Amino acid sequence: MAETTHTATRTLRTAELALLGGDRTVPKDSDGGTWPVVTADDERAVLRVLRDGPLNAASPGEPEIGRLEAAWAEATGTRHCVAVASGTVALHLALRGCGIGPGDEVVVPALTMNATAHAVHAAGGTAVFGDIEPGTYNLDPRSAAAATGPRTAALLPVHLHGLPADMPALRRLAERLDVPVVEDAAQAHGARLEGRRAGALGTAGCFSLHPHKNLPTCGEGGLITTDDDELHERLVSLRNFGERAPVGARTYISHHAAFNARMAPVAAAFTHSQLARFDDYARRREPGIRAFLDRLAQLPGLGVPRIPAGRTHAWHILRLMPQPEALGLGPEHRTGLRAALHRALRAEGVPVSQYQVAPLPAHPAFRPADMTEADALDWVAERFPVTTAVVDGSLCLQRRHLDPAAGPLLAGYADAFEKVWRHLDLIRQMARSRPAPGWRDALRKG
Ligand SMILES: Cc1ncc(COP(=O)(O)O)c(C=O)c1O
């Protein structure tokens, strides 16, 4: 009898939401979910540079930078690759290399990391914004076209979260305007569109090697890919004080205004070592993520990422979009629903988070200068309805799923979602009774 009561209590505790005192679905310290995965090979690669040098990319004969560049050019199917100090620097140099400067406007999606727009401004240009598409979260070509004007000098689509943007449509727009397309592929290493890899889909492709990225480094780093020989030459020069690429020794004569944007050889050696496992990791990661998203796609009122035909996803970030209307709530409950799910899922051990808390055009750095704050925020709400709904309503999973051994962990996350979905009445009640802060509040706080 005591045993039966004990079993019944345990079943009750497992069924009860962790938020209300039930058991967590995903135990603390679950295996898998480490990123980046650092192996003895990576350590040896770094130690080799530390012991033998040279430690600086400008030293004559330094081999690590060129080795990484050649490998990434081959991996992306491009003629050239230039290693630089970070993904932001990659974007900045690619824009400068394409001739972007003061007076120029560059079209950027309203949902992206702030680095995308900062790179434009650092080049002396101005970021103008297009809204995103629902489901892919990438720049909407029609909205991008609406943002263009006589000053448009480049398009800067982002392959957000690892999914290539609609490059065929964006390239058509760029051809009509006779401007270059620079890819922000910071999150999309290895993703493909119609067989071609991200980084080979525009005039230049820019990658981040931040340790949280799919191809990480130990510190900071970035890569620029291009098929254009002249652009390549300019990028090599812009990376190093505007000096010409050394054939023999450096001349220390600057031909362009530029700065030191070089990557460290230690960082290049680490990334080159990681690159040896990159395809294998991507292959092993895929089934766990697919199985996770397939299970989530069965839950009513939960949107999973949409992958249009002809594209592959690098799964850098998994964005999930609860749909208030499908769950019997109004659009006014969007932030409340997100917050209720956030609380319930985190209590179960699922590390959901928000990725971007406000549309980029609403940030003080990028708002139209001729509007009051109130007018600017109303303008953003009206002009970027998809971005504002996505920022307010969605939840993301970052990083842990990048571990190729994260399949069982993701299965646990799916169990947690299913459990929370068995308590939708409570979630609805929480969403209705507790209005949660949205993007306007985030801006006020920031
Ligand atoms: C979309 C996007 N663009 C640009 C960057 C900037 O890269 P980094 O952090 O290497 O400067 C990042 C990364 O954080 C990013 O996610």
The ligand as an ORCA input file, in Angstrom:
! r2SCAN-3c Opt
* xyz 0 1
  C      24.242     38.097    -37.450
  C      25.552     38.516    -36.857
  N      26.277     39.464    -37.476
  C      27.459     39.847    -37.000
  C      27.989     39.312    -35.841
  C      29.269     39.844    -35.311
  O      30.261     38.896    -35.155
  P      31.398     39.077    -34.045
  O      30.780     38.872    -32.714
  O      32.395     38.032    -34.393
  O      31.951     40.455    -34.225
  C      27.285     38.312    -35.183
  C      27.817     37.632    -33.995
  O      27.795     37.801    -32.914
  C      26.027     37.909    -35.678
  O      25.308     36.977    -35.071
*
